[in-house]
Amino acid sequence: MAAKRIPDLEGMDAVRAALGDGAGRTERATAVRYTLQCLADRAPGKSVEVRVPPFGAVQAVEGPGHTRGTPPNVIETDTDTWLALATGATTWADAVGAGAVRASGVRATIEAWLPLVRV
């Protein structure tokens, strides 16, 4: 069963709330899931898996996909770093350089599609 799509207005409201002081778990979770949804829309495919535990993961980027086991191209980061990348508050190079993004595999980059939203 496919995940329910988050409407743009609801998603952007959650992103704005998640970036503010005192954001709750619900706003942060919705913001992460919405921006992952935006990535999947902008870069459709199944060659890279992007994980933002504990809130979500998505497969994106055109190219060879996988069907079983650990995918060959994985990106994983924390919620704050993901939202900073998604909104343009930080760059891919800075986040990777700081060790805030773990990327494995030859295709494990999403730099070309960032930022995903503007607030």
ABEGO torsion letter per residue (X at the ends): XBBBBBBAAAAAAAAAAAABBGBBAAAAAAAAAAAAAAAAAABBEAABBBBBOAAEBBBBEBEBBBABEBBABBBBBBAAAAAAAAAGABBAAAAAAAGABBBBEAABBAAAAOBABBX
